[in-house]
Amino acid sequence: MVTWSEFADEAPRIAEIFLRRHVATHNLCMLATIRSDGYPRISPLEPLIFEGQMVLVGMPGTTKFADLGRDPRFCLHTATVDTQVGDGDAKLWGTVQNLQDKDMHERFFADLFDRTGMDLRGEVFDPFFVGHFTSASSLELVDNQLEITIWKPGQGERTVTKT
């Protein structure tokens, strides 16, 4: 399983594009999960990077988290608002792990409070999902050419240019 920090080390270009888009959209991404009837579901999510992990937490009891509890596979897509993808675009594929580490949760929610003022300290989150990555891709327009960068664990990044 590849954590966020391992992914960012192996795929720095895709990670940079993901983070740039993540910040530009105030952390908003689109999460794809698999519904109980087998169809895909797209839901908004604000993942956060904390201690080298990508944390995918949110309002308890939502169907997107029920989906992930049933089938841990996901795709996370930066929220794209520019049809010309001037700021780039990134997708991350992987699985989630329900990380039940009370000390880590306390540090995460203290950090969240310090950064945003949102006070979830002392709350219990089960599930508390962290992402592990199986592949990723990004697109970026460079000198009027579309550069598509692809990553798989242990293979580094490779870039394909389309004119």
Backbone hydrogen bonds, N-H to C=O, Kabsch-Sander energy under -0.5 kcal/mol:
donor,donor_aa,acceptor,acceptor_aa,energy
2,V,133,F,-0.5
3,T,1,M,-0.6
5,S,52,G,-2.1
7,F,3,T,-2.7
8,A,4,W,-3.2
9,D,5,S,-1.7
10,E,6,E,-2.1
11,A,7,F,-3.0
15,A,11,A,-2.5
16,E,12,P,-2.3
17,I,13,R,-2.2
18,F,14,I,-2.9
19,L,15,A,-2.8
20,R,16,E,-2.6
21,R,17,I,-2.4
22,H,18,F,-2.8
23,V,19,L,-2.5
24,A,20,R,-2.0
25,T,21,R,-1.6
26,H,23,V,-1.8
27,N,22,H,-3.5
28,L,25,T,-1.4
29,C,45,L,-2.7
30,M,77,H,-3.0
31,L,29,C,-0.5
31,L,43,S,-3.6
32,A,30,M,-0.5
32,A,75,C,-3.4
33,T,31,L,-0.5
33,T,41,R,-2.3
35,R,33,T,-0.6
35,R,39,Y,-3.2
38,G,35,R,-1.9
41,R,33,T,-2.4
43,S,31,L,-2.4
45,L,29,C,-2.1
48,L,55,V,-2.2
50,F,48,L,-0.5
50,F,53,Q,-2.8
53,Q,50,F,-2.0
54,M,131,G,-0.6
55,V,48,L,-3.7
55,V,53,Q,-0.7
56,L,129,F,-3.0
57,V,55,V,-0.5
62,T,59,M,-1.0
66,A,62,T,-1.6
67,D,63,T,-2.7
68,L,64,K,-1.9
69,G,65,F,-1.9
70,R,66,A,-1.6
71,D,67,D,-2.9
74,F,94,G,-2.4
75,C,32,A,-1.6
76,L,92,L,-2.9
77,H,30,M,-2.8
78,T,90,A,-2.3
79,A,28,L,-1.1
80,T,78,T,-0.6
81,V,79,A,-0.5
83,T,81,V,-0.6
85,V,82,D,-2.1
88,G,85,V,-1.5
89,D,139,L,-1.7
91,K,137,S,-2.8
92,L,76,L,-2.5
93,W,135,S,-2.9
94,G,74,F,-2.0
95,T,132,H,-2.4
96,V,72,P,-1.3
97,Q,130,V,-2.2
99,L,97,Q,-1.3
99,L,128,F,-2.5
100,Q,98,N,-1.0
101,D,99,L,-1.1
105,H,101,D,-2.5
106,E,102,K,-2.4
107,R,103,D,-2.1
108,F,104,M,-2.8
109,F,105,H,-2.9
110,A,106,E,-2.0
111,D,107,R,-2.5
112,L,108,F,-2.6
113,F,109,F,-2.0
114,D,110,A,-2.4
115,R,111,D,-2.4
116,T,112,L,-2.8
117,G,112,L,-0.6
117,G,113,F,-1.8
118,M,112,L,-0.6
119,D,117,G,-0.6
120,L,118,M,-1.0
123,E,120,L,-2.2
125,F,123,E,-0.5
126,D,124,V,-0.6
129,F,56,L,-0.6
130,V,97,Q,-2.2
131,G,54,M,-2.5
132,H,95,T,-2.8
133,F,2,V,-2.7
134,T,93,W,-2.6
135,S,93,W,-1.4
136,A,151,W,-1.8
137,S,91,K,-2.4
138,S,149,T,-2.2
139,L,89,D,-2.4
140,E,147,E,-1.5
141,L,85,V,-0.7
142,V,140,E,-0.7
142,V,145,Q,-3.2
145,Q,142,V,-1.5
146,L,162,K,-2.3
147,E,140,E,-3.4
147,E,145,Q,-0.6
148,I,146,L,-0.6
148,I,160,V,-3.2
149,T,138,S,-2.2
149,T,147,E,-0.6
150,I,158,R,-2.9
151,W,136,A,-2.5
152,K,156,G,-0.8
155,Q,152,K,-2.3
156,G,152,K,-0.5
158,R,150,I,-2.1
160,V,148,I,-3.0
162,K,146,L,-3.1
